[in-house]
Amino acid sequence: MIAVNRNDVRQRVASLVAAHKKVFERKGQSEQDNLREKAEKRGNEQAAKRHHRVICPACGCVSTVQGNAFGKEIVTSDKEK
């Protein structure tokens, strides 16, 4: 069941990303450029507030995410132990 649910979630996410990509691509070039500029500015502001900069899979603009790292992403130094 978990594998089936995981595939279902991946398909739904891929579908949503594709739909949003189409919406972005329908906008005029000047509007896309304006939105990219705003996204870059907001990404810089949010990065200073402990958000992580990423690239949006739908439009390719700067975006941010927030959360706790887990798994292989956690890096510690000997001084922290």
mmCIF file of the N, C-alpha and C atoms, coordinates in Angstrom:
data_MODEL
# 
_entry.id   MODEL 
# 
loop_
_atom_site.group_PDB 
_atom_site.id 
_atom_site.type_symbol 
_atom_site.label_atom_id 
_atom_site.label_alt_id 
_atom_site.label_comp_id 
_atom_site.label_asym_id 
_atom_site.label_entity_id 
_atom_site.label_seq_id 
_atom_site.pdbx_PDB_ins_code 
_atom_site.Cartn_x 
_atom_site.Cartn_y 
_atom_site.Cartn_z 
_atom_site.occupancy 
_atom_site.B_iso_or_equiv 
_atom_site.pdbx_formal_charge 
_atom_site.auth_seq_id 
_atom_site.auth_comp_id 
_atom_site.auth_asym_id 
_atom_site.auth_atom_id 
_atom_site.pdbx_PDB_model_num 
ATOM 1   N N  . MET A 1 1  ? 0.817  -1.209 0.000   1.00 0.00 ? 1  MET A N  1 
ATOM 2   C CA . MET A 1 1  ? 0.000  0.000  0.000   1.00 0.00 ? 1  MET A CA 1 
ATOM 3   C C  . MET A 1 1  ? 0.853  1.262  0.000   1.00 0.00 ? 1  MET A C  1 
ATOM 4   N N  . ILE A 1 2  ? 1.946  1.222  0.739   1.00 0.00 ? 2  ILE A N  1 
ATOM 5   C CA . ILE A 1 2  ? 2.798  2.415  0.817   1.00 0.00 ? 2  ILE A CA 1 
ATOM 6   C C  . ILE A 1 2  ? 3.373  2.748  -0.555  1.00 0.00 ? 2  ILE A C  1 
ATOM 7   N N  . ALA A 1 3  ? 3.829  1.734  -1.291  1.00 0.00 ? 3  ALA A N  1 
ATOM 8   C CA . ALA A 1 3  ? 4.395  1.982  -2.622  1.00 0.00 ? 3  ALA A CA 1 
ATOM 9   C C  . ALA A 1 3  ? 3.340  2.541  -3.566  1.00 0.00 ? 3  ALA A C  1 
ATOM 10  N N  . VAL A 1 4  ? 2.133  2.025  -3.502  1.00 0.00 ? 4  VAL A N  1 
ATOM 11  C CA . VAL A 1 4  ? 1.046  2.522  -4.355  1.00 0.00 ? 4  VAL A CA 1 
ATOM 12  C C  . VAL A 1 4  ? 0.743  3.975  -4.012  1.00 0.00 ? 4  VAL A C  1 
ATOM 13  N N  . ASN A 1 5  ? 0.652  4.273  -2.724  1.00 0.00 ? 5  ASN A N  1 
ATOM 14  C CA . ASN A 1 5  ? 0.374  5.645  -2.283  1.00 0.00 ? 5  ASN A CA 1 
ATOM 15  C C  . ASN A 1 5  ? 1.502  6.576  -2.704  1.00 0.00 ? 5  ASN A C  1 
ATOM 16  N N  . ARG A 1 6  ? 2.745  6.124  -2.593  1.00 0.00 ? 6  ARG A N  1 
ATOM 17  C CA . ARG A 1 6  ? 3.896  6.957  -2.968  1.00 0.00 ? 6  ARG A CA 1 
ATOM 18  C C  . ARG A 1 6  ? 3.821  7.309  -4.449  1.00 0.00 ? 6  ARG A C  1 
ATOM 19  N N  . ASN A 1 7  ? 3.494  6.332  -5.287  1.00 0.00 ? 7  ASN A N  1 
ATOM 20  C CA . ASN A 1 7  ? 3.370  6.601  -6.726  1.00 0.00 ? 7  ASN A CA 1 
ATOM 21  C C  . ASN A 1 7  ? 2.222  7.546  -7.018  1.00 0.00 ? 7  ASN A C  1 
ATOM 22  N N  . ASP A 1 8  ? 1.118  7.381  -6.309  1.00 0.00 ? 8  ASP A N  1 
ATOM 23  C CA . ASP A 1 8  ? -0.030 8.267  -6.491  1.00 0.00 ? 8  ASP A CA 1 
ATOM 24  C C  . ASP A 1 8  ? 0.341  9.703  -6.140  1.00 0.00 ? 8  ASP A C  1 
ATOM 25  N N  . VAL A 1 9  ? 1.054  9.885  -5.055  1.00 0.00 ? 9  VAL A N  1 
ATOM 26  C CA . VAL A 1 9  ? 1.470  11.229 -4.636  1.00 0.00 ? 9  VAL A CA 1 
ATOM 27  C C  . VAL A 1 9  ? 2.408  11.827 -5.674  1.00 0.00 ? 9  VAL A C  1 
ATOM 28  N N  . ARG A 1 10 ? 3.355  11.043 -6.162  1.00 0.00 ? 10 ARG A N  1 
ATOM 29  C CA . ARG A 1 10 ? 4.284  11.550 -7.181  1.00 0.00 ? 10 ARG A CA 1 
ATOM 30  C C  . ARG A 1 10 ? 3.541  11.983 -8.437  1.00 0.00 ? 10 ARG A C  1 
ATOM 31  N N  . GLN A 1 11 ? 2.566  11.193 -8.853  1.00 0.00 ? 11 GLN A N  1 
ATOM 32  C CA . GLN A 1 11 ? 1.799  11.533 -10.050 1.00 0.00 ? 11 GLN A CA 1 
ATOM 33  C C  . GLN A 1 11 ? 0.990  12.806 -9.847  1.00 0.00 ? 11 GLN A C  1 
ATOM 34  N N  . ARG A 1 12 ? 0.393  12.955 -8.671  1.00 0.00 ? 12 ARG A N  1 
ATOM 35  C CA . ARG A 1 12 ? -0.388 14.168 -8.401  1.00 0.00 ? 12 ARG A CA 1 
ATOM 36  C C  . ARG A 1 12 ? 0.511  15.391 -8.371  1.00 0.00 ? 12 ARG A C  1 
ATOM 37  N N  . VAL A 1 13 ? 1.679  15.270 -7.759  1.00 0.00 ? 13 VAL A N  1 
ATOM 38  C CA . VAL A 1 13 ? 2.612  16.403 -7.702  1.00 0.00 ? 13 VAL A CA 1 
ATOM 39  C C  . VAL A 1 13 ? 3.083  16.759 -9.104  1.00 0.00 ? 13 VAL A C  1 
ATOM 40  N N  . ALA A 1 14 ? 3.454  15.764 -9.896  1.00 0.00 ? 14 ALA A N  1 
ATOM 41  C CA . ALA A 1 14 ? 3.906  16.020 -11.267 1.00 0.00 ? 14 ALA A CA 1 
ATOM 42  C C  . ALA A 1 14 ? 2.805  16.695 -12.083 1.00 0.00 ? 14 ALA A C  1 
ATOM 43  N N  . SER A 1 15 ? 1.578  16.290 -11.872 1.00 0.00 ? 15 SER A N  1 
ATOM 44  C CA . SER A 1 15 ? 0.453  16.890 -12.581 1.00 0.00 ? 15 SER A CA 1 
ATOM 45  C C  . SER A 1 15 ? 0.258  18.353 -12.180 1.00 0.00 ? 15 SER A C  1 
ATOM 46  N N  . LEU A 1 16 ? 0.358  18.627 -10.895 1.00 0.00 ? 16 LEU A N  1 
ATOM 47  C CA . LEU A 1 16 ? 0.219  20.009 -10.420 1.00 0.00 ? 16 LEU A CA 1 
ATOM 48  C C  . LEU A 1 16 ? 1.346  20.895 -10.939 1.00 0.00 ? 16 LEU A C  1 
ATOM 49  N N  . VAL A 1 17 ? 2.571  20.393 -10.931 1.00 0.00 ? 17 VAL A N  1 
ATOM 50  C CA . VAL A 1 17 ? 3.706  21.166 -11.440 1.00 0.00 ? 17 VAL A CA 1 
ATOM 51  C C  . VAL A 1 17 ? 3.499  21.467 -12.919 1.00 0.00 ? 17 VAL A C  1 
ATOM 52  N N  . ALA A 1 18 ? 3.080  20.474 -13.688 1.00 0.00 ? 18 ALA A N  1 
ATOM 53  C CA . ALA A 1 18 ? 2.847  20.667 -15.125 1.00 0.00 ? 18 ALA A CA 1 
ATOM 54  C C  . ALA A 1 18 ? 1.751  21.706 -15.371 1.00 0.00 ? 18 ALA A C  1 
ATOM 55  N N  . ALA A 1 19 ? 0.696  21.668 -14.577 1.00 0.00 ? 19 ALA A N  1 
ATOM 56  C CA . ALA A 1 19 ? -0.395 22.638 -14.731 1.00 0.00 ? 19 ALA A CA 1 
ATOM 57  C C  . ALA A 1 19 ? 0.084  24.049 -14.437 1.00 0.00 ? 19 ALA A C  1 
ATOM 58  N N  . HIS A 1 20 ? 0.864  24.217 -13.391 1.00 0.00 ? 20 HIS A N  1 
ATOM 59  C CA . HIS A 1 20 ? 1.361  25.548 -13.044 1.00 0.00 ? 20 HIS A CA 1 
ATOM 60  C C  . HIS A 1 20 ? 2.389  26.035 -14.066 1.00 0.00 ? 20 HIS A C  1 
ATOM 61  N N  . LYS A 1 21 ? 3.151  25.110 -14.628 1.00 0.00 ? 21 LYS A N  1 
ATOM 62  C CA . LYS A 1 21 ? 4.105  25.491 -15.669 1.00 0.00 ? 21 LYS A CA 1 
ATOM 63  C C  . LYS A 1 21 ? 3.367  26.049 -16.884 1.00 0.00 ? 21 LYS A C  1 
ATOM 64  N N  . LYS A 1 22 ? 2.257  25.427 -17.266 1.00 0.00 ? 22 LYS A N  1 
ATOM 65  C CA . LYS A 1 22 ? 1.460  25.914 -18.392 1.00 0.00 ? 22 LYS A CA 1 
ATOM 66  C C  . LYS A 1 22 ? 0.914  27.307 -18.116 1.00 0.00 ? 22 LYS A C  1 
ATOM 67  N N  . VAL A 1 23 ? 0.450  27.534 -16.893 1.00 0.00 ? 23 VAL A N  1 
ATOM 68  C CA . VAL A 1 23 ? -0.080 28.855 -16.528 1.00 0.00 ? 23 VAL A CA 1 
ATOM 69  C C  . VAL A 1 23 ? 1.021  29.906 -16.652 1.00 0.00 ? 23 VAL A C  1 
ATOM 70  N N  . PHE A 1 24 ? 2.211  29.594 -16.158 1.00 0.00 ? 24 PHE A N  1 
ATOM 71  C CA . PHE A 1 24 ? 3.320  30.549 -16.223 1.00 0.00 ? 24 PHE A CA 1 
ATOM 72  C C  . PHE A 1 24 ? 3.713  30.815 -17.673 1.00 0.00 ? 24 PHE A C  1 
ATOM 73  N N  . GLU A 1 25 ? 3.764  29.755 -18.478 1.00 0.00 ? 25 GLU A N  1 
ATOM 74  C CA . GLU A 1 25 ? 4.176  29.916 -19.874 1.00 0.00 ? 25 GLU A CA 1 
ATOM 75  C C  . GLU A 1 25 ? 3.168  30.699 -20.701 1.00 0.00 ? 25 GLU A C  1 
ATOM 76  N N  . ARG A 1 26 ? 1.918  30.759 -20.279 1.00 0.00 ? 26 ARG A N  1 
ATOM 77  C CA . ARG A 1 26 ? 0.892  31.526 -20.999 1.00 0.00 ? 26 ARG A CA 1 
ATOM 78  C C  . ARG A 1 26 ? 1.039  33.031 -20.772 1.00 0.00 ? 26 ARG A C  1 
ATOM 79  N N  . LYS A 1 27 ? 1.757  33.404 -19.746 1.00 0.00 ? 27 LYS A N  1 
ATOM 80  C CA . LYS A 1 27 ? 1.962  34.828 -19.464 1.00 0.00 ? 27 LYS A CA 1 
ATOM 81  C C  . LYS A 1 27 ? 2.923  35.407 -20.500 1.00 0.00 ? 27 LYS A C  1 
ATOM 82  N N  . GLY A 1 28 ? 2.794  36.680 -20.755 1.00 0.00 ? 28 GLY A N  1 
ATOM 83  C CA . GLY A 1 28 ? 3.693  37.343 -21.690 1.00 0.00 ? 28 GLY A CA 1 
ATOM 84  C C  . GLY A 1 28 ? 5.115  37.376 -21.163 1.00 0.00 ? 28 GLY A C  1 
ATOM 85  N N  . GLN A 1 29 ? 6.061  37.559 -22.068 1.00 0.00 ? 29 GLN A N  1 
ATOM 86  C CA . GLN A 1 29 ? 7.477  37.556 -21.678 1.00 0.00 ? 29 GLN A CA 1 
ATOM 87  C C  . GLN A 1 29 ? 7.790  38.635 -20.648 1.00 0.00 ? 29 GLN A C  1 
ATOM 88  N N  . SER A 1 30 ? 7.214  39.835 -20.816 1.00 0.00 ? 30 SER A N  1 
ATOM 89  C CA . SER A 1 30 ? 7.499  40.917 -19.861 1.00 0.00 ? 30 SER A CA 1 
ATOM 90  C C  . SER A 1 30 ? 6.943  40.576 -18.479 1.00 0.00 ? 30 SER A C  1 
ATOM 91  N N  . GLU A 1 31 ? 5.771  39.948 -18.432 1.00 0.00 ? 31 GLU A N  1 
ATOM 92  C CA . GLU A 1 31 ? 5.204  39.551 -17.138 1.00 0.00 ? 31 GLU A CA 1 
ATOM 93  C C  . GLU A 1 31 ? 6.050  38.448 -16.499 1.00 0.00 ? 31 GLU A C  1 
ATOM 94  N N  . GLN A 1 32 ? 6.513  37.489 -17.304 1.00 0.00 ? 32 GLN A N  1 
ATOM 95  C CA . GLN A 1 32 ? 7.379  36.441 -16.781 1.00 0.00 ? 32 GLN A CA 1 
ATOM 96  C C  . GLN A 1 32 ? 8.657  37.042 -16.198 1.00 0.00 ? 32 GLN A C  1 
ATOM 97  N N  . ASP A 1 33 ? 9.263  37.973 -16.936 1.00 0.00 ? 33 ASP A N  1 
ATOM 98  C CA . ASP A 1 33 ? 10.489 38.624 -16.459 1.00 0.00 ? 33 ASP A CA 1 
ATOM 99  C C  . ASP A 1 33 ? 10.242 39.372 -15.156 1.00 0.00 ? 33 ASP A C  1 
ATOM 100 N N  . ASN A 1 34 ? 9.110  40.068 -15.069 1.00 0.00 ? 34 ASN A N  1 
ATOM 101 C CA . ASN A 1 34 ? 8.752  40.803 -13.864 1.00 0.00 ? 34 ASN A CA 1 
ATOM 102 C C  . ASN A 1 34 ? 8.587  39.840 -12.682 1.00 0.00 ? 34 ASN A C  1 
ATOM 103 N N  . LEU A 1 35 ? 7.912  38.731 -12.919 1.00 0.00 ? 35 LEU A N  1 
ATOM 104 C CA . LEU A 1 35 ? 7.706  37.747 -11.859 1.00 0.00 ? 35 LEU A CA 1 
ATOM 105 C C  . LEU A 1 35 ? 9.022  37.105 -11.425 1.00 0.00 ? 35 LEU A C  1 
ATOM 106 N N  . ARG A 1 36 ? 9.918  36.857 -12.376 1.00 0.00 ? 36 ARG A N  1 
ATOM 107 C CA . ARG A 1 36 ? 11.235 36.303 -12.033 1.00 0.00 ? 36 ARG A CA 1 
ATOM 108 C C  . ARG A 1 36 ? 12.015 37.277 -11.149 1.00 0.00 ? 36 ARG A C  1 
ATOM 109 N N  . GLU A 1 37 ? 11.945 38.553 -11.504 1.00 0.00 ? 37 GLU A N  1 
ATOM 110 C CA . GLU A 1 37 ? 12.644 39.576 -10.723 1.00 0.00 ? 37 GLU A CA 1 
ATOM 111 C C  . GLU A 1 37 ? 12.090 39.651 -9.300  1.00 0.00 ? 37 GLU A C  1 
ATOM 112 N N  . LYS A 1 38 ? 10.768 39.628 -9.180  1.00 0.00 ? 38 LYS A N  1 
ATOM 113 C CA . LYS A 1 38 ? 10.146 39.653 -7.851  1.00 0.00 ? 38 LYS A CA 1 
ATOM 114 C C  . LYS A 1 38 ? 10.502 38.408 -7.051  1.00 0.00 ? 38 LYS A C  1 
ATOM 115 N N  . ALA A 1 39 ? 10.518 37.259 -7.718  1.00 0.00 ? 39 ALA A N  1 
ATOM 116 C CA . ALA A 1 39 ? 10.852 36.005 -7.036  1.00 0.00 ? 39 ALA A CA 1 
ATOM 117 C C  . ALA A 1 39 ? 12.293 36.031 -6.527  1.00 0.00 ? 39 ALA A C  1 
ATOM 118 N N  . GLU A 1 40 ? 13.202 36.578 -7.326  1.00 0.00 ? 40 GLU A N  1 
ATOM 119 C CA . GLU A 1 40 ? 14.604 36.679 -6.922  1.00 0.00 ? 40 GLU A CA 1 
ATOM 120 C C  . GLU A 1 40 ? 14.743 37.570 -5.685  1.00 0.00 ? 40 GLU A C  1 
ATOM 121 N N  . LYS A 1 41 ? 14.062 38.713 -5.706  1.00 0.00 ? 41 LYS A N  1 
ATOM 122 C CA . LYS A 1 41 ? 14.123 39.632 -4.570  1.00 0.00 ? 41 LYS A CA 1 
ATOM 123 C C  . LYS A 1 41 ? 13.544 38.975 -3.317  1.00 0.00 ? 41 LYS A C  1 
ATOM 124 N N  . ARG A 1 42 ? 12.383 38.349 -3.463  1.00 0.00 ? 42 ARG A N  1 
ATOM 125 C CA . ARG A 1 42 ? 11.753 37.698 -2.311  1.00 0.00 ? 42 ARG A CA 1 
ATOM 126 C C  . ARG A 1 42 ? 12.603 36.523 -1.819  1.00 0.00 ? 42 ARG A C  1 
ATOM 127 N N  . GLY A 1 43 ? 13.201 35.800 -2.734  1.00 0.00 ? 43 GLY A N  1 
ATOM 128 C CA . GLY A 1 43 ? 14.068 34.692 -2.347  1.00 0.00 ? 43 GLY A CA 1 
ATOM 129 C C  . GLY A 1 43 ? 15.244 35.167 -1.515  1.00 0.00 ? 43 GLY A C  1 
ATOM 130 N N  . ASN A 1 44 ? 15.829 36.294 -1.891  1.00 0.00 ? 44 ASN A N  1 
ATOM 131 C CA . ASN A 1 44 ? 16.932 36.856 -1.115  1.00 0.00 ? 44 ASN A CA 1 
ATOM 132 C C  . ASN A 1 44 ? 16.467 37.288 0.276   1.00 0.00 ? 44 ASN A C  1 
ATOM 133 N N  . GLU A 1 45 ? 15.290 37.901 0.342   1.00 0.00 ? 45 GLU A N  1 
ATOM 134 C CA . GLU A 1 45 ? 14.750 38.330 1.638   1.00 0.00 ? 45 GLU A CA 1 
ATOM 135 C C  . GLU A 1 45 ? 14.465 37.129 2.542   1.00 0.00 ? 45 GLU A C  1 
ATOM 136 N N  . GLN A 1 46 ? 13.845 36.095 1.978   1.00 0.00 ? 46 GLN A N  1 
ATOM 137 C CA . GLN A 1 46 ? 13.481 34.927 2.768   1.00 0.00 ? 46 GLN A CA 1 
ATOM 138 C C  . GLN A 1 46 ? 14.704 34.113 3.180   1.00 0.00 ? 46 GLN A C  1 
ATOM 139 N N  . ALA A 1 47 ? 15.744 34.094 2.348   1.00 0.00 ? 47 ALA A N  1 
ATOM 140 C CA . ALA A 1 47 ? 16.958 33.357 2.688   1.00 0.00 ? 47 ALA A CA 1 
ATOM 141 C C  . ALA A 1 47 ? 17.584 33.929 3.961   1.00 0.00 ? 47 ALA A C  1 
ATOM 142 N N  . ALA A 1 48 ? 17.412 35.223 4.171   1.00 0.00 ? 48 ALA A N  1 
ATOM 143 C CA . ALA A 1 48 ? 17.932 35.852 5.389   1.00 0.00 ? 48 ALA A CA 1 
ATOM 144 C C  . ALA A 1 48 ? 17.084 35.490 6.602   1.00 0.00 ? 48 ALA A C  1 
ATOM 145 N N  . LYS A 1 49 ? 15.940 34.859 6.380   1.00 0.00 ? 49 LYS A N  1 
ATOM 146 C CA . LYS A 1 49 ? 15.039 34.464 7.469   1.00 0.00 ? 49 LYS A CA 1 
ATOM 147 C C  . LYS A 1 49 ? 15.006 32.947 7.631   1.00 0.00 ? 49 LYS A C  1 
ATOM 148 N N  . ARG A 1 50 ? 16.112 32.308 7.316   1.00 0.00 ? 50 ARG A N  1 
ATOM 149 C CA . ARG A 1 50 ? 16.303 30.864 7.513   1.00 0.00 ? 50 ARG A CA 1 
ATOM 150 C C  . ARG A 1 50 ? 15.495 29.996 6.552   1.00 0.00 ? 50 ARG A C  1 
ATOM 151 N N  . HIS A 1 51 ? 15.168 30.532 5.407   1.00 0.00 ? 51 HIS A N  1 
ATOM 152 C CA . HIS A 1 51 ? 14.543 29.725 4.353   1.00 0.00 ? 51 HIS A CA 1 
ATOM 153 C C  . HIS A 1 51 ? 15.653 29.275 3.406   1.00 0.00 ? 51 HIS A C  1 
ATOM 154 N N  . HIS A 1 52 ? 15.429 28.197 2.700   1.00 0.00 ? 52 HIS A N  1 
ATOM 155 C CA . HIS A 1 52 ? 16.414 27.679 1.768   1.00 0.00 ? 52 HIS A CA 1 
ATOM 156 C C  . HIS A 1 52 ? 15.980 28.013 0.347   1.00 0.00 ? 52 HIS A C  1 
ATOM 157 N N  . ARG A 1 53 ? 16.904 28.574 -0.417  1.00 0.00 ? 53 ARG A N  1 
ATOM 158 C CA . ARG A 1 53 ? 16.604 28.932 -1.808  1.00 0.00 ? 53 ARG A CA 1 
ATOM 159 C C  . ARG A 1 53 ? 16.605 27.672 -2.662  1.00 0.00 ? 53 ARG A C  1 
ATOM 160 N N  . VAL A 1 54 ? 15.601 27.525 -3.482  1.00 0.00 ? 54 VAL A N  1 
ATOM 161 C CA . VAL A 1 54 ? 15.495 26.421 -4.437  1.00 0.00 ? 54 VAL A CA 1 
ATOM 162 C C  . VAL A 1 54 ? 14.960 26.984 -5.749  1.00 0.00 ? 54 VAL A C  1 
ATOM 163 N N  . ILE A 1 55 ? 14.965 26.170 -6.770  1.00 0.00 ? 55 ILE A N  1 
ATOM 164 C CA . ILE A 1 55 ? 14.406 26.580 -8.056  1.00 0.00 ? 55 ILE A CA 1 
ATOM 165 C C  . ILE A 1 55 ? 13.027 25.934 -8.206  1.00 0.00 ? 55 ILE A C  1 
ATOM 166 N N  . CYS A 1 56 ? 12.046 26.739 -8.539  1.00 0.00 ? 56 CYS A N  1 
ATOM 167 C CA . CYS A 1 56 ? 10.689 26.243 -8.731  1.00 0.00 ? 56 CYS A CA 1 
ATOM 168 C C  . CYS A 1 56 ? 10.660 25.312 -9.944  1.00 0.00 ? 56 CYS A C  1 
ATOM 169 N N  . PRO A 1 57 ? 10.127 24.105 -9.785  1.00 0.00 ? 57 PRO A N  1 
ATOM 170 C CA . PRO A 1 57 ? 10.087 23.181 -10.919 1.00 0.00 ? 57 PRO A CA 1 
ATOM 171 C C  . PRO A 1 57 ? 9.088  23.589 -11.999 1.00 0.00 ? 57 PRO A C  1 
ATOM 172 N N  . ALA A 1 58 ? 8.169  24.476 -11.690 1.00 0.00 ? 58 ALA A N  1 
ATOM 173 C CA . ALA A 1 58 ? 7.157  24.889 -12.665 1.00 0.00 ? 58 ALA A CA 1 
ATOM 174 C C  . ALA A 1 58 ? 7.630  26.042 -13.534 1.00 0.00 ? 58 ALA A C  1 
ATOM 175 N N  . CYS A 1 59 ? 8.253  27.050 -12.934 1.00 0.00 ? 59 CYS A N  1 
ATOM 176 C CA . CYS A 1 59 ? 8.606  28.243 -13.703 1.00 0.00 ? 59 CYS A CA 1 
ATOM 177 C C  . CYS A 1 59 ? 10.104 28.507 -13.779 1.00 0.00 ? 59 CYS A C  1 
ATOM 178 N N  . GLY A 1 60 ? 10.890 27.795 -12.975 1.00 0.00 ? 60 GLY A N  1 
ATOM 179 C CA . GLY A 1 60 ? 12.333 27.992 -12.998 1.00 0.00 ? 60 GLY A CA 1 
ATOM 180 C C  . GLY A 1 60 ? 12.794 29.204 -12.220 1.00 0.00 ? 60 GLY A C  1 
ATOM 181 N N  . CYS A 1 61 ? 11.883 29.865 -11.520 1.00 0.00 ? 61 CYS A N  1 
ATOM 182 C CA . CYS A 1 61 ? 12.232 31.037 -10.721 1.00 0.00 ? 61 CYS A CA 1 
ATOM 183 C C  . CYS A 1 61 ? 12.811 30.610 -9.372  1.00 0.00 ? 61 CYS A C  1 
ATOM 184 N N  . VAL A 1 62 ? 13.426 31.563 -8.711  1.00 0.00 ? 62 VAL A N  1 
ATOM 185 C CA . VAL A 1 62 ? 13.900 31.334 -7.350  1.00 0.00 ? 62 VAL A CA 1 
ATOM 186 C C  . VAL A 1 62 ? 12.690 31.155 -6.455  1.00 0.00 ? 62 VAL A C  1 
ATOM 187 N N  . SER A 1 63 ? 12.783 30.213 -5.562  1.00 0.00 ? 63 SER A N  1 
ATOM 188 C CA . SER A 1 63 ? 11.734 29.968 -4.585  1.00 0.00 ? 63 SER A CA 1 
ATOM 189 C C  . SER A 1 63 ? 12.407 29.648 -3.263  1.00 0.00 ? 63 SER A C  1 
ATOM 190 N N  . THR A 1 64 ? 11.635 29.533 -2.216  1.00 0.00 ? 64 THR A N  1 
ATOM 191 C CA . THR A 1 64 ? 12.211 29.160 -0.929  1.00 0.00 ? 64 THR A CA 1 
ATOM 192 C C  . THR A 1 64 ? 11.360 28.081 -0.279  1.00 0.00 ? 64 THR A C  1 
ATOM 193 N N  . VAL A 1 65 ? 12.018 27.290 0.536   1.00 0.00 ? 65 VAL A N  1 
ATOM 194 C CA . VAL A 1 65 ? 11.348 26.278 1.341   1.00 0.00 ? 65 VAL A CA 1 
ATOM 195 C C  . VAL A 1 65 ? 11.871 26.410 2.752   1.00 0.00 ? 65 VAL A C  1 
ATOM 196 N N  . GLN A 1 66 ? 11.123 25.863 3.679   1.00 0.00 ? 66 GLN A N  1 
ATOM 197 C CA . GLN A 1 66 ? 11.528 25.932 5.074   1.00 0.00 ? 66 GLN A CA 1 
ATOM 198 C C  . GLN A 1 66 ? 11.228 24.583 5.708   1.00 0.00 ? 66 GLN A C  1 
ATOM 199 N N  . GLY A 1 67 ? 12.064 24.160 6.618   1.00 0.00 ? 67 GLY A N  1 
ATOM 200 C CA . GLY A 1 67 ? 11.842 22.893 7.297   1.00 0.00 ? 67 GLY A CA 1 
ATOM 201 C C  . GLY A 1 67 ? 13.109 22.397 7.953   1.00 0.00 ? 67 GLY A C  1 
ATOM 202 N N  . ASN A 1 68 ? 13.028 21.221 8.489   1.00 0.00 ? 68 ASN A N  1 
ATOM 203 C CA . ASN A 1 68 ? 14.174 20.618 9.150   1.00 0.00 ? 68 ASN A CA 1 
ATOM 204 C C  . ASN A 1 68 ? 14.790 19.565 8.240   1.00 0.00 ? 68 ASN A C  1 
ATOM 205 N N  . ALA A 1 69 ? 16.098 19.558 8.152   1.00 0.00 ? 69 ALA A N  1 
ATOM 206 C CA . ALA A 1 69 ? 16.797 18.563 7.352   1.00 0.00 ? 69 ALA A CA 1 
ATOM 207 C C  . ALA A 1 69 ? 16.714 17.211 8.049   1.00 0.00 ? 69 ALA A C  1 
ATOM 208 N N  . PHE A 1 70 ? 16.733 16.147 7.239   1.00 0.00 ? 70 PHE A N  1 
ATOM 209 C CA . PHE A 1 70 ? 16.730 14.812 7.802   1.00 0.00 ? 70 PHE A CA 1 
ATOM 210 C C  . PHE A 1 70 ? 17.504 13.888 6.870   1.00 0.00 ? 70 PHE A C  1 
ATOM 211 N N  . GLY A 1 71 ? 17.880 12.743 7.371   1.00 0.00 ? 71 GLY A N  1 
ATOM 212 C CA . GLY A 1 71 ? 18.596 11.778 6.550   1.00 0.00 ? 71 GLY A CA 1 
ATOM 213 C C  . GLY A 1 71 ? 19.998 12.232 6.234   1.00 0.00 ? 71 GLY A C  1 
ATOM 214 N N  . LYS A 1 72 ? 20.436 11.970 5.014   1.00 0.00 ? 72 LYS A N  1 
ATOM 215 C CA . LYS A 1 72 ? 21.802 12.257 4.596   1.00 0.00 ? 72 LYS A CA 1 
ATOM 216 C C  . LYS A 1 72 ? 22.117 13.742 4.567   1.00 0.00 ? 72 LYS A C  1 
ATOM 217 N N  . GLU A 1 73 ? 21.109 14.598 4.555   1.00 0.00 ? 73 GLU A N  1 
ATOM 218 C CA . GLU A 1 73 ? 21.336 16.032 4.469   1.00 0.00 ? 73 GLU A CA 1 
ATOM 219 C C  . GLU A 1 73 ? 21.920 16.628 5.747   1.00 0.00 ? 73 GLU A C  1 
ATOM 220 N N  . ILE A 1 74 ? 21.786 15.914 6.873   1.00 0.00 ? 74 ILE A N  1 
ATOM 221 C CA . ILE A 1 74 ? 22.282 16.458 8.142   1.00 0.00 ? 74 ILE A CA 1 
ATOM 222 C C  . ILE A 1 74 ? 23.800 16.347 8.176   1.00 0.00 ? 74 ILE A C  1 
ATOM 223 N N  . VAL A 1 75 ? 24.454 17.475 8.386   1.00 0.00 ? 75 VAL A N  1 
ATOM 224 C CA . VAL A 1 75 ? 25.900 17.509 8.471   1.00 0.00 ? 75 VAL A CA 1 
ATOM 225 C C  . VAL A 1 75 ? 26.260 18.121 9.810   1.00 0.00 ? 75 VAL A C  1 
ATOM 226 N N  . THR A 1 76 ? 27.116 17.447 10.558  1.00 0.00 ? 76 THR A N  1 
ATOM 227 C CA . THR A 1 76 ? 27.555 17.958 11.853  1.00 0.00 ? 76 THR A CA 1 
ATOM 228 C C  . THR A 1 76 ? 29.066 17.944 11.890  1.00 0.00 ? 76 THR A C  1 
ATOM 229 N N  . SER A 1 77 ? 29.621 18.767 12.743  1.00 0.00 ? 77 SER A N  1 
ATOM 230 C CA . SER A 1 77 ? 31.076 18.768 12.927  1.00 0.00 ? 77 SER A CA 1 
ATOM 231 C C  . SER A 1 77 ? 31.382 18.130 14.282  1.00 0.00 ? 77 SER A C  1 
ATOM 232 N N  . ASP A 1 78 ? 32.612 17.732 14.468  1.00 0.00 ? 78 ASP A N  1 
ATOM 233 C CA . ASP A 1 78 ? 33.011 17.104 15.734  1.00 0.00 ? 78 ASP A CA 1 
ATOM 234 C C  . ASP A 1 78 ? 32.826 18.047 16.911  1.00 0.00 ? 78 ASP A C  1 
ATOM 235 N N  . LYS A 1 79 ? 32.887 19.339 16.675  1.00 0.00 ? 79 LYS A N  1 
ATOM 236 C CA . LYS A 1 79 ? 32.738 20.325 17.746  1.00 0.00 ? 79 LYS A CA 1 
ATOM 237 C C  . LYS A 1 79 ? 31.326 20.343 18.315  1.00 0.00 ? 79 LYS A C  1 
ATOM 238 N N  . GLU A 1 80 ? 30.332 19.921 17.525  1.00 0.00 ? 80 GLU A N  1 
ATOM 239 C CA . GLU A 1 80 ? 28.940 19.969 17.969  1.00 0.00 ? 80 GLU A CA 1 
ATOM 240 C C  . GLU A 1 80 ? 28.589 18.798 18.868  1.00 0.00 ? 80 GLU A C  1 
ATOM 241 N N  . LYS A 1 81 ? 29.410 17.778 18.920  1.00 0.00 ? 81 LYS A N  1 
ATOM 242 C CA . LYS A 1 81 ? 29.097 16.570 19.704  1.00 0.00 ? 81 LYS A CA 1 
ATOM 243 C C  . LYS A 1 81 ? 29.414 16.730 21.162  1.00 0.00 ? 81 LYS A C  1 
# 
